[in-house]
Amino acid sequence: VLLMAFNTYSQQILTLDECQKLLSINYPLIQQISLLEKQNESNLEAIQAEKLPRLFLEGFATYQSDVIEIPIPNSGVEPPNKDQYRASLTLNQLIYGGGLIDANAEFKTAGLKKQQKQVEVSMYQLKKEVNRLYFSILLIIEKNKLLEAKRNQLESKLAELKSGIKNGVILPSSDKVLEAELLKINQQFVETEANKKILVNTLSSLIGREVGNQVNFQLPEIPYNIDNQIYRPELELFALQKEEINSSETILSKQNSPQLFGFATGGYGNPGLDVLDNSFQAFYITGVKLSWNVFDWNANKKKREALAINKDIVDNEAQVFKLNTSVELNRYLTDIAKIETFIRDDQQIIDLQKEVLISTESQLRNGVITSSAYIIDLTNLYEAENMLSTHKIELLLVKANYKTTKGN
C-alpha cells in the first residue's frame, strides 16, 4: 500500500489549464468579489431605509432678554416667560420621492457589477504571468534532459579515453579536458535547479498550491483559431462602465422631481403652542410638506452633458483597447510563423551536427584530434538541440499568450 501511494504521489501531473483554474480560485484578489457583494448589500439596505419613517427627538432650554408684551394697560394677559423650555418628537415619512431612492439603488448595483468585473480583469491579466512561469519551468526541464544526455555521453567517452590512455593509444592529458567539462555541466545543473526552484515557488504563490519536486509538468497541446474576434473581460467592463453612467443619468433625471413628505410632531414645553399661556403644555402638529427644486441654473443639464462626454470617453477607450489587442495578436501570429521556421532549420542543423560529431568521435578514438576539438563539436550539437527545445517551448508560449490575449 505504501509503495502504491508513493508511486501515485510521484506521478502527480500539473497542467497549464489546472494552473489557470487554481489561479482563478486561490489567488487572494478573488476574495474581493464576495467582499464587494457584501458591501453592496449594506449600501442597498441603507438606501432602502430612506423609505422608512424617521424619528427626530429635539429639546432645548433658552433665556431671552426680552419677550412680547401686550401694549394694553390692565389687559390681564401676562407676557411670556423669558426662560422657555421645549421637548418634541417628530416623525417624517416620505410619501413620494420621484423614484430617486430606487435610482440610487440601481446605481449602486451597477457600480458593484463594474467593480467585480474590474477584479476579473485584474485576475485575467495574471494569466500571462502563469503562462510565462509554466513554460519557463518546462524550458528548464528540457534543458536538464539535454544536460543529462550530454553528461552521459561525456562519461562514456571519458571511459573510452581512459582505456586508450592505459593502452598508450591516446595522450595522457586528454581525459582532463572531459573531466573539466563534466564539472562545468554539474555547475549548470546547480544553476538550473536554483532557477527552477524560484520559478516553482513563484508559481505556487500565484495558484495557491504547493508544487513539490515530484510534480510532473505536462507539455501542453495548444490548438488555436486565427480570427479577429476578441472575448476579453475588458470589453464587458467597458459595457458596465456605460451602464453605470446610464444609472447616473437616471439619478440626475430624478433629482429635480418633487418630493412629498408627511410629518407629525408631538411635544411638551413652556410655553406650548399658545405663547400667552405661561405653563407647561402638551402639543402636536401634523401636516405634509412639498419640496421641489424648480430652477437650478441648469446645473442638472450641465451634469448630464458631462456624463455624455464620459460615455464618449469609454467608447474611445474601448476602441483603443481593441486596436492595441489586434496589434498584439498580429505580433503573436508573426512570432508563430517565425518560430516555426526556426524549428525547421534547427532540425536540419542538428542532423548536420550529428554527422560532424560522428566523424569527430572517430578521429578522437584514432588520436587524430584532441579531446578539446571533440568538446567543441559536442557542445555545438548540444546547443543546437537546446535551441530546438527552446524554440518549441517558445512556440507553445506564444500560442498560449495568443489565446489568452484573444480571451478564449
C-alpha positions, -999 to +999 in steps of 0.1 A: +000+000+000+028+024+009+046+017-025+013+023-044+008+056-025+043+067-032+040+059-069+007+078-071+023+108-055+054+106-076+033+106-108+013+137-100+008+158-131+003+196-132-011+210-164-013+246-176-051+245-176-051+234-140-027+262-130-051+287-146-081+273-128-062+273-095-052+309-101-089+319-105-098+301-073-070+306-049-054+340-057-063+364-028-077+391-051-106+369-060-120+374-024-128+410-033-158+398-054-176+384-023-165+414-002-179+438-028-211+418-028-215+422+010-206+459+008-233+464-018-259+446+003-252+470+032-254+500+008-287+489-006-301+484+029-290+519+038-306+533+006-339+514+011-340+526+047-348+561+034-383+549+026-389+541+063-402+567+088-377+588+106-379+600+142-362+631+155-360+639+192-353+676+200-351+695+232-340+730+242-340+755+271-335+792+264-334+825+282-341+857+262-335+893+271-369+904+260-404+890+252-435+901+235-458+922+257-494+933+250-494+972+249-528+974+265-530+986+302-548+962+325-554+936+298-548+908+322-525+890+297-492+881+312-462+883+289-443+850+281-415+840+305-380+849+295-369+813+303-385+788+279-383+750+276-394+725+250-390+688+241-405+673+210-406+641+189-410+645+151-420+617+127-412+622+090-424+599+063-416+601+026-448+598+006-434+604-029-398+607-038-399+608-076-381+574-079-348+589-066-343+561-040-347+533-065-324+551-089-297+553-063-301+516-056-297+508-093-266+530-094-251+511-065-259+477-082-243+490-115-212+501-096-210+466-080-210+449-114-183+472-126-161+467-096-165+430-097-156+430-134-125+451-126-114+423-103-120+398-130-099+419-154-070+421-129-072+384-124-072+378-162-041+398-166-022+374-143-028+345-168+001+356-189+023+355-159+012+319-152+020+311-188+055+326-185+063+307-153+049+274-165+068+274-198+099+287-182+098+257-159+093+234-189+123+250-206+145+243-176+132+207-175+141+202-212+175+218-207+182+194-178+173+165-200+198+176-226+224+183-200+219+148-187+223+133-221+255+154-227+269+142-193+262+106-201+279+109-235+309+126-219+312+099-192+310+072-218+336+089-239+358+095-208+358+058-201+370+052-237+397+078-234+410+063-201+411+029-217+430+044-247+454+062-223+460+030-204+468+012-237+491+041-248+469+049-278+458+084-266+478+111-249+476+110-211+462+145-207+432+140-230+409+128-202+414+160-181+395+181-207+365+158-204+366+158-166+367+196-166+337+197-190+318+173-166+324+197-137+310+226-158+279+205-165+275+199-128+276+237-123+250+242-149+228+217-131+231+236-099+222+268-117+192+255-135+178+238-104+181+270-084+163+289-112+136+262-114+131+265-076+125+302-079+100+298-107+082+269-090+079+289-057+065+319-076+040+297-094+030+281-061+023+316-047+001+325-076-020+294-078-022+289-040-009+253-041+024+239-030+042+224-060+066+197-048+096+182-065+076+151-075+051+170-096+054+165-134+048+195-156+029+183-187+039+197-221+005+210-233-010+209-267-024+244-276-048+245-306-057+280-316-080+295-342-070+326-362-098+352-363-103+388-353-129+382-326-119+393-291-135+378-260-117+397-233-134+407-200-122+443-206-149+446-232-176+436-207-160+462-183-165+490-208-201+480-212-206+480-175-190+514-172-216+528-196-243+511-177-231+529-145-231+562-164-267+555-175-276+549-139-261+583-130-282+599-157-313+584-142-304+598-108-299+632-123-333+630-140-349+623-106-331+648-085-353+678-095-386+658-092-410+670-065-408+652-031-438+649-008-433+642+030-458+637+058-448+647+093-462+647+128-446+664+158-456+659+195-441+677+224-442+693+258-430+727+267-434+761+283-449+778+265-466+754+242-483+765+210-502+791+230-474+816+237-497+836+260-501+806+284-471+806+308-473+770+318-461+736+306-484+723+279-485+692+256-489+699+219-488+683+185-485+694+148-492+673+118-492+680+081-475+675+047-445+692+031-437+695-006-402+701-018-394+709-055-363+724-069-379+743-098-348+760-111-312+751-105-295+774-130-290+745-155-267+726-131-285+694-138-282+699-175-245+705-173-240+673-153-258+654-179-236+668-206-206+658-186-219+622-183-225+621-221-188+630-225-179+602-201-197+578-224-177+590-254-145+586-233-155+550-225-162+543-262-129+557-271-111+536-245-128+505-259-117+514-295-081+519-283-082+486-264-095+467-295-068+483-317-040+475-293-052+440-288-054+434-326-018+447-330-007+424-302-025+394-318-008+402-352+026+403-335+020+369-319+010+354-353+042+368-368+062+353-340+045+319-345+054+319-382+090+329-374+095+303-347+080+275-369+107+284-395+134+284-368+123+249-357+126+235-392+161+250-395+170+237-361+163+201-371+185+204-401+213+219-381+210+191-355+212+165-383+244+182-397+260+185-363+254+148-356+272+139-388+301+161-378+302+146-343+303+110-357+334+120-377+349+138-347+344+107-324+362+085-349+391+109-351+393+111-313+394+074-310+423+072-335+442+101-318+439+124-348+423+152-329+424+163-293+396+160-268+392+198-269+382+196-305+357+169-296+342+190-268+337+219-293+317+197-317+297+180-288+289+214-274+277+226-308+254+197-310+241+203-275+235+240-282+216+231-314+194+206-296+189+231-268+179+258-293+154+234-308+138+227-274+138+264-266+120+272-299+094+245-294+086+258-259+087+294-271+062+284-298+038+269-272+042+300-250+034+324-279+003+303-288-008+303-252-004+341-250-022+344-283-052+325-269-050+345-236-049+378-255-080+368-275-098+358-244-106+322-252 
